[in-house]
Amino acid sequence: MCDVTNEKILKILNGKIPQVTFSCNATAQVCDFQFWIDEVESFYCDLSSCQYEYDLNSNATHYKCNDAQCSCLAGRMLCGENGSVDISDFLSHEIKGPADFSCDLNSQNCKFSEPSMNDLISSVFGDPQINLFCQSGECLHKSEIPGFQIPGKDKFTLIDFTKVSSVFLGCLIVLLLSFEKVKSSPLFLKSVYLPDGDDGNAELVTANLMLENYKQATLSFDNVCYAINDKTVLNNAYGQVSPGECMAIMGSSGAGKSTLLDILACKNKGGFISGDLYINGKKLVSQHEFKIFQNSIGFVNQDDIMISTLTVYETVLNSALLRLPNSMPFKVKQSKVLQILAELKILHIKDVLVGSDFERGISGGEKRRVAIACELVTSPSILFLDEPTSGLDGYNAFNVVECLVRLAKIYNRTIIFTIHQPRSNIVSLFDKLLLLSDGDLIYSGEMGDCAKYFSTIGFNCPLGYNIADYLIDITNQKFETTADFSAEDSHESDPNLETNEVSEWQHYASHRDELAKTLNPNKIITRNDKNLAQYFKNSYAAISVKSAINEQISNLNLLFFEVDSNLSKASWFNQLIVLSSRTFKNSYRNPKLLLGHYLLSLIMGLFCSYLYYDVENNISGFQNRLGLFFFLLTLFGFSSLTGLDSFSKERAVFVRERSNNYYSPLSYYFSKLLCDVLPLRVFPPVILLAIIYPLVGLNMSGYKFWVSISILILFNLVTSLEVLVIGISVKDSGSATMLSVLLLLFSLLFAGLFINKETIPFGLSWIEKLSVFHYAYESLAVNEVNGLVLKEKKFGLNIEVPGAVILSTFGFDVNAIQWDIGFLSILLGICVILGGLILSLFVYEIR
C-alpha cells in the first residue's frame, strides 16, 4: 500500500486520504494499479507487457508496461460521486500506455507515470506524475533473488578420508590377526617325524601305551532281525567274534551285509530292529550301555569321504584332536598319530594332500587306510568296516586287509568287516566268516571249518577254485533241489564222512550248470537259499556258535562298562578351535571362493563408482542413489547362494564325523559361522562401500557412512544364513538352490522399488514384514537421502524438495531406520538359532 504525496491532490480532496496499490506477476508479465480514496477504490488500471528491472547498487526497482487500460468505478470519488470530478471518459479513451512504476527502496519514494495521465496531473495539479510513499515488499522464491547461486554438494574432507582409510586399515588388521591366531593352532603346526627307535622318547612310549590301552571286547549277537516297509531284510543272524580275530561278513549284493554291520555298530536305521547284542557276555539294554559301546568302537564307511585340502597327517591329527582326551598332551597325540600311520604303512605319504576326484592326491588304497587311521586314534575295542576293499585293485585290497589282520593280532583288537568277493590270498587271512543270502544266515563260524561244512552238504569247492567265489555262487545261483533239508529230517553230519550221497553232491556242485542243461532241460530250477539256511540252523556249526555265545554269557565280565572320567574327549570349546582351524585351512588352501568374493567387491566397487560418479543432489541423483542401493543389495543377496555349494560339499563329511562321535553338531556349526560365513559376508561389503562412497559422492556426514556399512553387513549375514538354513534343511542341492532363489526373489519384490507399500494388498502385506530386502533397502535409502535437499529447475524456478518428502512418496518411513536395523538384527539371531537347531536335530546319519 502506497500513500499519494502530491500536495495539490491532497488539498483538493480536503482531508480524504488518497492511496495506491501496485502488484505484478512477473511470470505472466502483467501488473495491477489501483487508486483508493479513504480506503474505497476509485479507479484501476490493467497493465500488460511488463518488464522488470532492478539495480542492486542503488537498490531500486523499475516496472515498465507497454500497454495500459484504465476504468473508473461509477459513483466513486473522481468518478462522478455527488457531483465531483468525473474522469471516466479520460481514463477509458486517453490512457493507453506505456506505464512506468519505479521505486527507491532506500527512501521508499515511488512514482507512477503514464504520458496521458502525466499531462492531466501536470495541467490540473502542477506535478509531473503521481508521487508515492510506499511501505511494501515482494514475495519471491529465494532462488529468484538477484545473485542467488544453488549451493553445491559437500566436499570430500580430510575427515571423510580418515573414515575410508580406517575401514581398509581395520579390515587388514583383523585379517592379519585372525591369520596369525589360526596359524598357531595345532593343524597349522608342521608335522613331526617318527624317530627310528622309541628309547628315550617319552611321547612315543606314551603313544604306544595309549595305542595298547583299551578294553578287550568279545562281541556276540543272537537272533538279529531287520525289516523295513513290511519287507524282511535280515532274518535270525547270530555269531561271535573275540579280540584278536577278524570276522568277514560275506554275501552277494543285497544279501544284507551292510545292514547287519550297521546293526552291530548300533547305527541309526529306518526300519524295525530286533535281536540281542552282548559285550563280554553282558547284554546291551540301557541307553547308557549303548552309549558306552558306541564310544568304544570305530566305524569306517565304504565311501572315503574326507576333506581334500588336508594332508594325510592333518586328517588323522584332526580326528585325534577332536576325539582324544583334553588331558593328553599334544605331543603325545602327535606321536600316536605317527605311530598309527606307521602301523598302516602310510607314514611315507603323511605330507601328501588327500585330494579328490578333481585334484590329484593319494590312491584309493591309501585313502582307505587313512580312514582306518582316523578311527584307530581312539584305540577302539571293536573296529567295524563297510566294504574296506571296495573299488580297490587286488594288491591294494590285500594291503588293507593285511593291515587289519595285523592290528587284530598285534594289538588284540576285535575287527568286523563286510566284503563282497575277496581274492583267495585275502580269504586266507579271515578268522571268522558269516555268510548271508537274501538276509538268511547260510554260515557263521570259523573260516577254517567253512569248506568242511559245505562239503558235508554236497558243496565241495573244486580244486584251485577260490572258496569265496564258490560260496557266492552257492548263494547267488539257482540249482535243482533233490535233497530234503527240512527241519524234521535234517541231521548233523560228520565232516569226515564220505557217503554216496555226498559224492553225488560234490560232483553235482562242480558241474551243476552243465548237468542241469543236459539232463533236465525242462525241469523247473529253484533257489535253495532257504533250504541252506534251514540246514545250517540245525547243523553242528550253528550249534557250536550258539554254545560259544551261551558260554560267553555265563562268563559275564562288566569291566568294559566302567567309564574313566579322565578320558573324556575334547571339550566343546576345543572342538570349536580345531574345527575353526580346519575350516580356515580349507579356505587357505582353496582360496578361490574367498578371493572371488573380495575381487568381485573390488571390481563392482570401481564399476559402480564409474557408472554413478559424483551423483548430484537432484531428482535424477535421487533415482541414481536408489538404483545403486538396489543393485548392491541384489549383488550381495544372490552372491550368498555360494554358501549352498560350500555346505553341500561338507554335508557328507559332517554326517560321517557326527555318526562316529567326532564332535558336537553345534561346535561344527559355529566354526562354520566364524571361519566361513563371516570372512565371506563381512569384509566384501566393507570393501565395496569404502570404494563407492567417496567416488560416487554419497552422504558421509555424521555417522551415515558407518551406518551404511552396518546395514549392508547385517543384510549380507541375514541372507547368507537364510540360504544356509535352506541348505541344511534340504539335502538335494538343486532343490535347495531353487528354494533359495524363490526366497530371494519374493523378498526382492517387496523391497520397495517394484511396488509401493501403500498399494500392497492386505493379504500379502506379511511378505513385506519378512522381507530382508525391504528393511535393508529402506534403511539405506533413508540413511542417505533423509536430511538432503534435492534441487531441480522447473518452470524457470530452482525448486528445492526435501529428500524425506520423496521417500515418503515412495512408501518409505523416514523414521524407521532404527527399527529396520533392529529387525535385521532380530532376523540374524533367528537364522542363527534356526540353523543350529535344524543341524542338531535333523541332520544325522540314517543307514
C-alpha positions in Angstrom: 0.0 0.0 0.0 1.4 3.4 -1.0 0.3 6.9 0.1 -0.1 9.7 -2.5 2.1 12.6 -1.7 1.1 15.2 -4.3 0.2 18.3 -2.2 -2.5 19.7 -4.6 -4.2 16.3 -4.8 -4.3 16.2 -1.0 -5.7 19.8 -0.8 -8.4 19.2 -3.4 -9.6 16.0 -1.6 -9.9 18.1 1.6 -8.7 15.6 4.1 -9.6 12.5 2.4 -6.6 10.1 2.1 -5.6 9.0 -1.4 -3.7 5.7 -1.7 -2.4 3.4 -4.4 -1.8 -0.4 -4.6 0.5 -1.8 -7.2 1.1 -5.6 -7.8 2.8 -7.6 -10.5 3.0 -11.1 -11.8 6.5 -11.4 -13.4 5.7 -14.8 -15.0 2.5 -13.5 -16.8 4.2 -10.1 -17.3 1.1 -8.2 -16.0 0.6 -5.6 -13.3 -2.4 -4.0 -11.5 -2.7 -0.3 -10.5 -5.5 0.7 -8.1 -6.3 4.2 -6.8 -8.1 4.4 -3.4 -9.7 7.4 -1.6 -10.4 6.8 2.1 -9.9 3.0 1.5 -12.5 3.0 -1.2 -11.3 2.0 -4.7 -11.9 4.9 -7.2 -10.4 3.6 -10.4 -7.9 0.9 -11.6 -5.6 0.2 -14.5 -4.6 -3.2 -16.0 -1.0 -3.1 -17.2 0.4 -5.7 -19.6 3.6 -6.5 -21.5 5.5 -5.6 -18.4 9.3 -5.9 -17.9 11.0 -5.9 -14.6 14.4 -4.3 -14.0 16.5 -3.8 -10.9 19.6 -2.0 -9.8 21.4 -3.7 -7.0 23.8 -0.8 -6.5 21.1 1.8 -5.9 18.6 -0.7 -4.5 15.9 0.4 -7.0 13.2 -1.5 -8.8 11.5 -0.5 -12.1 8.4 -1.9 -13.8 7.7 -0.7 -17.4 4.5 -1.8 -19.0 3.8 -1.1 -22.7 0.0 -1.3 -22.6 -2.4 0.1 -20.1 -6.2 0.1 -19.8 -7.9 2.1 -17.1 -11.5 2.3 -15.9 -13.5 4.2 -13.3 -15.8 2.7 -10.8 -19.1 4.6 -11.3 -20.3 6.7 -8.4 -17.0 6.8 -6.7 -14.8 9.8 -5.9 -13.2 11.3 -9.0 -15.8 9.2 -11.0 -18.9 11.4 -10.5 -19.7 10.9 -6.8 -22.0 13.7 -5.6 -21.2 16.0 -8.5 -17.5 15.6 -8.1 -15.0 15.5 -11.0 -15.6 12.6 -13.4 -12.6 11.3 -15.3 -14.2 8.2 -16.6 -14.0 9.2 -20.3 -10.5 10.3 -19.9 -9.4 7.1 -18.4 -11.1 4.9 -20.9 -10.1 6.8 -24.0 -6.8 8.6 -23.3 -4.8 6.2 -21.1 -3.1 3.7 -23.4 0.4 3.4 -22.0 3.2 2.9 -21.7 3.0 3.0 -17.9 6.0 3.1 -15.6 6.3 2.3 -11.9 9.7 2.8 -10.1 10.8 2.8 -6.5 13.8 3.8 -4.5 13.7 1.1 -1.8 16.1 3.1 0.5 13.9 6.2 0.7 10.7 4.3 -0.1 9.7 7.0 -2.6 8.0 5.8 -5.7 6.3 7.3 -8.7 3.8 6.1 -11.3 3.7 7.8 -14.7 1.8 7.4 -17.9 2.0 10.1 -20.7 -1.7 11.0 -20.8 -2.1 10.8 -17.0 1.1 12.8 -16.6 -0.5 15.6 -18.8 -3.6 15.6 -16.7 -1.7 15.7 -13.4 0.6 18.5 -14.8 -2.3 20.7 -16.1 -4.5 20.3 -13.1 -2.2 19.8 -10.1 1.2 21.1 -11.5 3.1 17.9 -10.7 4.8 15.8 -13.4 3.4 12.4 -12.2 1.8 10.7 -9.3 4.2 10.7 -6.4 4.0 7.9 -3.8 5.4 6.9 -0.4 5.4 3.1 -0.3 5.9 0.7 2.6 5.8 -2.5 0.6 7.7 -5.7 -0.4 7.7 -8.5 -2.9 7.1 -12.3 -2.4 9.9 -14.0 -4.2 11.3 -17.5 -4.1 14.8 -17.3 -2.7 16.2 -18.7 -6.0 14.8 -15.5 -7.7 16.7 -13.2 -5.5 19.4 -11.5 -7.6 22.8 -13.1 -7.1 21.4 -16.4 -5.8 23.5 -19.4 -6.5 22.5 -23.1 -5.9 24.6 -24.5 -3.0 27.0 -27.2 -4.2 27.5 -30.7 -2.6 29.6 -31.1 0.5 33.3 -31.6 -0.4 35.2 -34.7 0.4 37.1 -33.7 3.5 40.0 -35.0 5.4 37.6 -36.4 8.0 35.9 -38.4 5.2 39.3 -39.6 4.0 40.1 -40.8 7.5 36.9 -42.7 7.7 37.5 -44.6 4.5 41.2 -45.2 5.3 40.3 -46.6 8.8 37.9 -49.1 7.1 40.6 -50.5 4.9 43.2 -50.5 7.7 40.8 -52.1 10.1 40.0 -54.9 7.7 43.6 -55.6 7.1 44.4 -55.7 10.8 41.6 -58.1 11.5 42.6 -60.4 8.7 46.2 -60.5 9.8 45.4 -61.1 13.4 43.0 -63.8 12.5 45.5 -65.5 10.2 48.2 -65.3 12.9 45.9 -66.7 15.6 44.8 -69.6 13.4 48.3 -70.4 12.3 49.2 -71.1 15.9 46.6 -73.8 16.1 47.7 -77.5 16.1 46.5 -78.1 12.5 48.8 -75.4 11.2 51.9 -76.7 13.0 54.4 -78.5 10.9 54.3 -82.3 11.2 57.0 -84.1 13.1 58.9 -87.3 12.2 58.8 -90.6 13.9 62.1 -91.5 15.5 63.9 -94.7 14.5 63.6 -96.0 18.0 61.5 -95.2 21.0 64.3 -95.4 23.6 64.3 -92.1 25.5 61.4 -90.7 23.6 58.7 -90.3 26.3 56.0 -89.1 23.9 56.5 -92.1 21.7 56.5 -94.6 24.6 53.3 -92.9 25.9 51.7 -93.1 22.4 52.5 -96.9 22.2 50.9 -97.4 25.6 47.9 -95.4 24.6 47.6 -97.5 21.4 47.6 -100.6 23.5 45.4 -99.1 26.3 41.9 -100.3 25.5 39.2 -102.6 26.8 39.1 -106.0 25.2 35.6 -106.8 23.8 34.1 -110.1 22.6 31.0 -109.2 20.5 28.2 -111.8 20.5 24.9 -111.3 18.7 21.9 -113.6 18.5 18.6 -113.6 16.6 19.3 -110.3 14.8 16.5 -109.4 12.5 15.6 -106.3 10.5 12.6 -105.3 8.5 11.6 -102.1 6.6 8.3 -101.4 4.8 7.0 -104.8 5.7 9.9 -106.4 4.0 12.3 -108.7 5.9 15.9 -107.7 5.1 17.7 -109.7 7.8 16.5 -112.9 9.4 17.9 -114.5 12.6 21.6 -113.7 12.2 24.0 -114.8 15.0 27.7 -115.1 15.6 30.6 -114.2 17.9 34.0 -112.6 17.4 36.7 -112.3 20.0 39.7 -110.0 20.5 42.5 -110.8 18.1 40.0 -112.1 15.4 38.8 -110.7 12.1 35.2 -111.6 11.1 34.3 -111.2 7.4 30.6 -110.8 6.5 30.1 -112.1 3.0 27.3 -112.4 0.6 26.1 -111.3 -2.8 24.8 -107.8 -3.5 21.6 -107.2 -1.5 22.2 -110.1 0.9 22.1 -107.8 4.0 25.8 -107.5 4.8 25.9 -103.7 5.4 22.6 -103.9 7.2 24.0 -106.4 9.7 27.2 -104.4 10.1 25.2 -101.3 10.8 23.0 -103.0 13.4 26.1 -104.5 15.2 27.6 -101.0 15.2 24.4 -99.5 16.6 23.9 -97.2 13.7 20.6 -95.4 13.1 18.3 -97.4 10.9 15.0 -96.5 9.4 13.3 -99.9 9.9 12.5 -102.3 12.8 15.4 -104.0 14.6 15.2 -106.9 16.9 17.8 -109.2 18.5 20.4 -109.2 21.2 23.9 -107.8 21.4 26.4 -108.9 24.0 29.7 -107.4 25.0 31.8 -109.9 27.1 28.6 -111.7 27.9 26.7 -108.6 29.0 23.6 -107.9 27.1 23.2 -104.2 25.9 19.9 -103.0 27.4 20.1 -99.4 28.6 20.8 -96.2 26.7 23.9 -95.7 28.9 25.3 -99.1 27.9 24.7 -98.4 24.2 26.4 -95.0 24.6 29.5 -96.6 26.2 29.5 -99.2 23.4 29.3 -96.5 20.7 32.1 -94.5 22.3 34.3 -97.6 22.3 34.1 -98.6 18.7 35.3 -97.3 15.4 33.4 -97.4 12.1 34.9 -97.0 8.6 32.4 -96.2 5.9 32.5 -97.7 2.4 32.9 -94.2 0.9 36.1 -92.5 1.7 34.7 -89.0 2.5 37.4 -86.6 3.6 38.4 -83.0 3.2 40.6 -82.9 0.1 42.7 -79.9 1.2 44.2 -81.6 4.3 47.2 -83.8 4.2 47.2 -87.4 5.5 48.8 -86.4 8.7 46.5 -83.4 9.2 43.4 -85.6 8.5 44.3 -88.1 11.2 45.6 -85.5 13.6 42.2 -83.7 13.2 40.5 -86.9 14.4 42.9 -87.2 17.3 42.5 -83.6 18.4 38.7 -83.8 18.3 38.3 -87.2 20.0 41.2 -87.8 22.4 41.0 -86.5 26.0 41.9 -82.9 26.9 44.3 -84.3 29.5 46.5 -86.0 26.8 49.5 -83.7 25.8 49.6 -82.5 22.3 53.0 -84.2 21.6 51.6 -87.5 22.7 48.7 -87.1 20.3 51.2 -86.3 17.5 53.3 -89.3 18.3 50.2 -91.5 18.4 49.1 -90.3 15.0 52.6 -91.0 13.6 52.6 -94.5 15.2 49.3 -95.4 13.6 50.4 -94.1 10.2 53.5 -96.3 10.6 51.4 -99.4 11.5 49.2 -98.9 8.5 52.3 -98.3 6.2 51.3 -94.8 5.1 53.8 -92.8 7.1 55.7 -92.0 3.9 52.8 -90.1 2.5 51.9 -88.1 5.6 52.5 -84.8 4.0 50.6 -85.5 0.8 47.2 -83.9 0.3 44.3 -86.4 0.4 42.9 -84.9 -2.9 39.6 -85.5 -4.6 38.2 -86.6 -8.0 39.3 -83.2 -9.4 42.6 -82.8 -7.5 45.4 -85.3 -7.5 46.1 -86.9 -4.2 46.7 -90.3 -2.6 45.5 -93.6 -4.1 42.3 -95.4 -3.2 44.1 -98.0 -1.0 46.0 -95.3 0.8 42.8 -93.3 1.3 41.1 -96.3 2.8 44.0 -96.8 5.3 43.8 -93.1 6.2 40.1 -93.6 7.0 41.1 -96.6 9.2 43.8 -94.5 10.9 41.2 -91.8 11.8 39.3 -94.5 13.7 42.3 -96.1 15.4 43.3 -92.9 17.1 40.7 -93.6 19.8 42.0 -97.1 20.4 38.6 -98.7 19.7 37.8 -102.0 21.2 35.9 -103.1 18.1 36.5 -101.8 14.6 33.8 -102.1 12.0 34.5 -101.6 8.3 32.0 -101.5 5.5 33.5 -102.9 2.3 37.1 -101.8 3.0 38.3 -103.3 -0.3 35.5 -101.8 -2.4 36.9 -100.1 -5.5 40.5 -101.3 -4.9 42.7 -103.5 -7.1 43.8 -106.8 -5.7 47.1 -105.6 -4.4 45.7 -102.6 -2.5 42.8 -104.7 -1.2 45.3 -107.3 0.2 47.3 -104.5 1.8 44.2 -103.1 3.5 43.0 -106.4 4.9 46.6 -107.4 5.9 46.8 -104.2 7.9 43.6 -105.0 9.7 44.7 -108.6 10.5 48.0 -107.3 11.8 46.2 -104.8 14.1 43.9 -107.6 15.3 46.8 -109.9 16.1 49.4 -107.4 17.5 47.0 -105.2 19.4 44.4 -107.8 20.2 41.6 -105.9 18.6 38.1 -107.2 17.5 37.6 -106.4 13.8 34.4 -107.0 11.8 34.0 -106.0 8.1 31.9 -106.7 5.1 33.4 -107.9 1.9 32.0 -108.9 -1.4 34.2 -111.3 -3.4 37.8 -111.3 -2.0 40.7 -112.9 -3.6 42.0 -116.2 -2.2 45.0 -114.6 -0.5 42.6 -112.3 1.3 40.3 -115.1 2.3 43.2 -116.9 3.9 43.5 -114.1 6.4 40.0 -114.4 7.8 39.4 -115.9 11.3 35.6 -115.9 11.2 33.1 -116.0 8.4 29.5 -115.0 8.3 27.7 -115.8 5.0 24.4 -114.3 4.1 22.0 -114.8 1.2 18.9 -112.6 0.9 19.0 -111.9 4.6 19.3 -115.5 5.7 22.2 -116.9 7.6 24.0 -119.5 5.5 27.1 -119.9 7.6 28.6 -118.4 10.8 31.7 -119.8 12.4 35.4 -120.5 11.9 36.8 -119.7 8.4 38.9 -122.9 8.6 35.8 -125.1 9.1 33.8 -123.5 6.3 34.9 -125.7 3.4 34.4 -128.8 5.5 30.9 -127.8 6.5 29.8 -127.1 2.9 31.3 -130.4 1.7 29.1 -132.3 4.1 26.0 -130.9 2.5 27.2 -131.6 -1.1 29.0 -128.4 -2.0 32.7 -129.2 -2.4 34.8 -126.4 -3.7 36.7 -127.6 -6.8 40.5 -127.8 -6.5 42.1 -124.4 -7.3 38.8 -122.6 -7.1 38.5 -119.5 -4.9 36.4 -120.6 -1.9 34.9 -117.1 -1.6 33.7 -117.1 -5.3 32.4 -120.6 -4.8 30.3 -119.6 -1.7 28.9 -116.6 -3.5 27.9 -118.9 -6.4 26.1 -121.2 -4.0 24.1 -118.3 -2.5 23.5 -116.4 -5.8 22.7 -119.1 -8.4 19.8 -121.4 -9.0 20.0 -125.2 -8.5 17.7 -128.1 -8.9 16.9 -129.4 -5.5 17.0 -133.1 -5.0 17.7 -133.4 -1.2 15.3 -132.6 1.6 16.7 -130.1 4.1 13.6 -129.9 6.2 13.9 -129.4 9.9 12.4 -132.8 10.6 14.8 -134.8 8.5 18.0 -132.7 8.8 20.8 -134.1 11.0 24.2 -133.1 11.9 26.7 -134.6 9.5 30.2 -135.7 10.3 32.5 -133.7 8.1 34.9 -136.7 7.7 32.1 -139.0 6.5 32.0 -139.6 2.8 28.8 -141.3 1.5 27.4 -141.9 -1.9 25.0 -139.0 -1.4 27.9 -136.7 -0.5 29.8 -137.9 -3.6 26.8 -137.1 -5.7 26.6 -133.6 -4.3 30.3 -133.0 -4.9 30.0 -134.0 -8.5 26.8 -132.1 -8.9 28.2 -128.9 -7.3 31.2 -129.0 -9.7 29.1 -129.5 -12.9 25.7 -128.2 -11.8 25.0 -125.8 -14.7 26.1 -128.3 -17.4 24.2 -131.1 -15.8 21.0 -129.1 -15.4 21.0 -128.1 -19.1 22.0 -131.5 -20.5 20.0 -134.0 -18.4 17.0 -131.9 -17.3 16.4 -129.1 -19.8 12.7 -128.8 -19.0 12.9 -129.1 -15.2 12.0 -126.1 -13.1 15.0 -124.7 -11.3 14.5 -123.1 -7.9 16.6 -121.2 -5.3 17.7 -123.3 -2.4 18.9 -120.5 0.0 16.0 -121.2 2.4 17.0 -124.8 2.5 20.6 -123.9 3.1 19.6 -121.5 5.9 17.4 -124.2 7.5 20.1 -126.8 7.2 22.7 -124.6 8.8 20.3 -123.7 11.6 20.3 -127.4 12.7 24.0 -128.1 11.8 26.9 -128.8 14.1 28.5 -125.4 13.0 25.4 -123.4 14.2 25.3 -125.4 17.5 28.9 -124.6 18.0 28.3 -120.9 17.6 25.3 -120.9 19.9 27.3 -122.8 22.5 30.1 -120.2 22.3 27.6 -117.4 22.8 26.0 -119.1 25.8 29.4 -119.8 27.3 30.4 -116.1 26.9 27.1 -115.1 28.7 27.8 -117.4 31.6 31.3 -115.9 31.9 30.0 -112.3 32.3 32.6 -109.5 32.5 31.5 -106.0 33.3 34.9 -104.3 33.1 34.0 -103.0 29.6 31.3 -100.7 31.0 33.4 -99.0 33.6 33.9 -95.4 32.5 37.1 -93.5 33.2 36.1 -89.8 33.7 39.6 -88.7 32.9 39.4 -90.0 29.4 36.6 -87.7 28.2 37.1 -86.3 24.7 37.9 -82.7 23.8 35.7 -80.0 25.3 33.2 -78.1 23.2 35.4 -75.1 23.1 38.5 -77.1 22.0 36.4 -78.7 19.3 35.4 -75.3 18.1 39.0 -74.2 17.9 40.1 -77.3 16.0 37.2 -77.1 13.6 37.7 -73.4 13.0 41.4 -74.1 12.2 40.3 -76.9 9.8 37.8 -74.6 8.1 40.3 -71.8 7.8 42.9 -74.2 6.4 40.4 -75.4 3.8 39.8 -71.8 2.7 43.6 -71.1 2.9 44.5 -74.0 0.6 41.4 -73.5 -1.7 41.0 -69.7 -1.7 39.1 -69.4 -5.0 35.7 -68.7 -3.3 37.1 -66.3 -0.7 39.3 -64.3 -3.2 36.5 -64.4 -5.7 34.2 -62.6 -3.3 36.8 -60.0 -2.5 37.8 -59.5 -6.1 34.1 -59.2 -7.1 33.6 -56.5 -4.4 36.7 -54.6 -5.7 35.6 -54.7 -9.4 32.0 -53.9 -8.8 33.0 -51.1 -6.5 35.1 -49.5 -9.3 32.4 -50.2 -11.9 29.6 -48.6 -9.8 31.8 -45.7 -9.0 32.4 -45.1 -12.7 28.7 -45.5 -13.5 27.4 -43.3 -10.7 30.4 -40.9 -10.4 29.7 -37.7 -8.4 26.0 -38.1 -8.2 24.1 -34.8 -8.0 21.7 -33.7 -5.2 18.7 -33.5 -7.5 15.8 -35.8 -8.6 18.0 -37.7 -11.0 20.5 -38.1 -8.3 17.8 -39.4 -6.0 16.9 -42.0 -8.7 20.6 -42.9 -9.1 21.0 -43.4 -5.4 18.0 -45.7 -5.1 19.2 -47.7 -8.1 22.7 -48.0 -6.7 21.5 -49.3 -3.4 19.1 -51.8 -5.0 21.9 -53.1 -7.2 24.2 -53.6 -4.2 21.5 -55.5 -2.3 20.8 -57.7 -5.3 24.5 -58.3 -5.8 25.2 -59.4 -2.2 21.8 -61.2 -1.9 22.4 -63.6 -4.8 26.1 -63.9 -4.0 25.0 -65.7 -0.8 23.9 -68.7 -2.9 27.6 -69.8 -2.9 27.0 -70.9 0.7 24.8 -73.8 -0.6 27.7 -75.3 -2.5 30.1 -74.8 0.4 27.9 -76.8 2.8 26.7 -79.4 0.4 30.4 -80.5 -0.2 30.9 -80.9 3.6 27.5 -82.4 4.4 28.7 -86.0 3.9 31.8 -85.3 6.0 29.7 -83.8 8.8 27.3 -86.7 8.8 30.1 -89.3 8.9 32.0 -87.5 11.6 28.9 -86.9 13.7 27.9 -90.5 13.5 31.4 -91.5 14.6 31.2 -89.1 17.6 33.9 -86.7 16.4 32.2 -83.6 17.9 29.1 -81.8 18.9 27.0 -80.5 15.9 26.9 -77.0 17.4 30.7 -76.8 17.6 30.8 -77.6 13.8 28.0 -75.1 13.2 29.7 -72.2 15.0 33.1 -73.0 13.4 31.3 -72.7 10.1 29.9 -69.3 11.0 33.2 -68.0 12.3 35.6 -69.1 9.6 33.3 -69.5 6.6 30.3 -67.2 6.8 32.0 -64.2 8.5 35.0 -63.8 6.1 32.8 -64.1 3.1 29.9 -61.9 4.3 31.5 -59.1 6.4 34.6 -57.9 4.5 33.2 -57.7 0.9 30.5 -55.1 1.8 33.1 -53.0 3.7 35.5 -53.0 0.8 32.7 -52.2 -1.7 31.3 -49.2 0.3 34.7 -47.9 1.1 35.3 -47.5 -2.7 31.8 -46.3 -3.6 31.1 -43.7 -1.0 33.9 -41.2 -1.8 33.8 -41.7 -5.6 30.1 -41.6 -6.0 29.8 -38.7 -3.6 27.3 -40.2 -1.2 26.4 -38.6 2.0 29.2 -39.0 4.6 28.0 -36.5 7.1 27.9 -37.6 10.7 27.7 -41.4 11.2 26.0 -42.1 7.9 29.0 -43.9 6.4 29.3 -46.3 9.4 25.5 -46.9 9.5 25.5 -47.9 5.8 28.3 -50.4 6.4 26.5 -51.8 9.4 23.2 -52.2 7.4 24.9 -53.9 4.4 26.9 -56.3 6.7 23.7 -57.2 8.5 21.8 -57.7 5.3 24.6 -59.9 3.9 24.8 -62.0 7.0 21.0 -62.5 7.2 20.6 -63.5 3.5 23.6 -65.9 3.7 22.2 -67.5 6.9 18.8 -67.8 5.3 20.4 -69.6 2.4 22.5 -71.7 4.8 19.4 -72.8 6.7 17.8 -73.9 3.5 21.0 -75.8 2.5 21.0 -77.5 5.9 17.3 -78.4 5.7 17.2 -79.6 2.1 19.7 -82.3 1.2 19.3 -82.1 -2.6 21.4 -79.1 -3.8 19.2 -78.5 -6.8 16.0 -78.2 -4.7 17.9 -76.1 -2.2 19.0 -73.7 -4.9 15.5 -73.3 -6.3 14.0 -72.6 -2.8 16.8 -70.1 -2.1 16.2 -68.2 -5.4 12.5 -68.1 -4.8 13.0 -66.7 -1.3 15.3 -64.0 -2.5 13.1 -63.1 -5.4 10.0 -62.7 -3.3 12.0 -60.7 -0.7 13.3 -58.6 -3.6 9.8 -58.0 -5.0 8.7 -56.4 -1.7 11.8 -54.3 -1.2 10.0 -51.1 -2.0 11.2 -50.3 -5.5 8.8 -52.5 -7.6 5.7 -51.9 -5.6 4.7 -49.1 -3.2 4.0 -50.2 0.3 0.7 -48.4 0.4 -0.7 -50.4 -2.6 0.2 -53.9 -1.4 -2.9 -56.0 -0.9 -3.8 -56.7 2.7 -3.4 -60.4 2.4 0.2 -60.1 1.1 1.5 -57.4 3.5 3.0 -60.1 5.7 5.6 -60.9 3.0 6.9 -57.3 3.2 7.2 -57.8 7.0 9.5 -60.7 6.4 11.5 -59.2 3.5 15.1 -58.7 4.5 15.5 -56.7 1.2 12.8 -54.2 2.4 14.4 -53.4 5.7 17.9 -53.1 4.2 16.7 -51.0 1.2 14.5 -48.7 3.3 17.2 -48.1 5.9 19.9 -47.5 3.3 17.7 -45.0 1.4 16.6 -43.2 4.5 20.1 -43.0 5.9 21.4 -41.5 2.6 18.6 -39.2 1.5 16.9 -38.1 4.7 18.4 -34.6 5.5 19.4 -33.9 1.9 17.6 -31.1 0.0 17.1 -32.2 -3.6 17.2 -29.3 -6.1 15.6 -29.3 -9.5 15.0 -26.4 -12.0 11.4 -26.5 -13.3 9.3 -23.7 -15.0 12.1 -21.2 -14.6 12.4 -21.8 -10.9 15.0 -23.6 -8.9 12.8 -25.9 -6.8 14.1 -27.5 -3.6 12.5 -30.6 -2.3 13.4 -32.3 1.0 14.6 -35.8 0.5 12.2 -37.0 3.2 9.2 -35.9 1.1 10.2 -38.1 -1.9 11.0 -41.0 0.4 7.5 -40.8 1.9 6.0 -40.7 -1.6 7.9 -44.0 -2.4 6.3 -45.5 0.7 9.4 -45.4 2.9 9.1 -44.5 6.6 11.8 -41.8 7.3 11.6 -42.5 11.0 12.0 -46.3 10.7 15.8 -46.6 10.3 16.4 -47.8 13.8 13.5 -50.3 13.6 14.9 -51.6 10.3 18.3 -52.1 11.7 16.8 -53.7 14.8 14.7 -56.1 12.8 17.7 -57.1 10.6 19.5 -58.0 13.9 16.4 -60.0 15.1 16.3 -61.9 11.8 20.0 -62.6 12.1 19.5 -64.1 15.5 16.5 -66.1 14.4 18.5 -67.6 11.5 21.5 -68.4 13.7 19.3 -70.3 16.2 17.2 -72.0 13.5 20.3 -73.2 11.6 21.8 -74.7 14.8 18.6 -76.4 15.8 18.0 -77.9 12.3 21.6 -79.1 12.1 21.4 -80.7 15.6 18.0 -82.3 15.3 17.6 -83.3 11.7 21.0 -83.7 10.0 22.3 -87.1 11.1 23.1 -90.5 9.5 20.2 -92.9 8.8 21.5 -96.0 7.1 
